[in-house]
Structure formats: structure tokens, C-alpha cells
């Protein structure tokens, strides 16, 4: 029995949207906090506290990492928010994968126009040691993942006709 174990951590880059959202949340908190210090008003203090709680959740939602874990013909994907909370996003059975190839590969040309649900579990682009892979799963789902050459090769060892690394 061929049992392999691979683990990969991918940090999603904060885009301009997330950066602006963080700035838009922190700025009013700072201004109302300064107003609270100057006036000593209890209502301003409560507003500052509420904005601080909102800031906490915004920072949680905008600092995301994905952990891919390959074990026994399954790829488990966990979403890690702000390095504190972990949530299982999906489990991909290698047997149900139609095709897995780099996004720019010609191997998936026939799948590009297919109307599928897209699940982005990647950094959003190629990273220095990781390529952006498209996984067409169960005929109705497209999953985007950043994988290293070693991780893809491990999955290819189980399903050589479904996984392409070119």
C-alpha cells in the first residue's frame, strides 16, 4: 500500500482591497479613541470599544493562510485565519479529480470554457517556488491551489493520468 504524506502552507497575499479595508476600520477607531481621551466621554469610550472589536474581526478575516495536507489519496485543505483559528474548507479525493494541471498548461484548454463553481484556495498567483494549479473536481467544481513541484509529483504518483506538471 502506497501511503504518502505531504504538507504545504500557502499564505494568501493581502491585496489592495484588504489593505484599504484595514485602513478604513483602524482610522475611525484611532480618531474616536483620541476624542475619548480628550473629552472623557463614556459614549465615545463605548464607540471606541465597539470599533476595536470590529477591527479585531477585520484583521482576522484579512490574514489568511491555507494548509494543504495530502494523506492516503486525499488532499485536505484548512483555512487558517490570523494564525489562530483553523477551519477545514474541503477534502479532495484524488480518485474524483478529473484533471489537475498548472493554470497556464495546455492540458486544461478543453476545460476552460466549462461553467463550474470556482473555489480559490490559493495565494492568487504563482509564487517563487509554487505554481498555481487548477483542479477540476467531480465535473462541477474548479479549485485553484498553489502547489510545489514535490507536492504535485506526490499526487501524480497516485493518479498519473490525471495530474500534469508541465
Secondary structure as GFF3:
##gff-version 3
##sequence-region A 1 166
A	DSSP	beta_strand	5	11	.	.	.	ID=ss1
A	DSSP	alpha_helix	16	39	.	.	.	ID=ss2
A	DSSP	alpha_helix	42	62	.	.	.	ID=ss3
A	DSSP	beta_strand	64	71	.	.	.	ID=ss4
A	DSSP	beta_strand	74	81	.	.	.	ID=ss5
A	DSSP	beta_strand	85	93	.	.	.	ID=ss6
A	DSSP	three_ten_helix	94	96	.	.	.	ID=ss7
A	DSSP	beta_strand	97	102	.	.	.	ID=ss8
A	DSSP	three_ten_helix	106	111	.	.	.	ID=ss9
A	DSSP	beta_strand	117	121	.	.	.	ID=ss10
A	DSSP	beta_strand	131	137	.	.	.	ID=ss11
A	DSSP	beta_strand	141	147	.	.	.	ID=ss12
A	DSSP	alpha_helix	149	158	.	.	.	ID=ss13
###
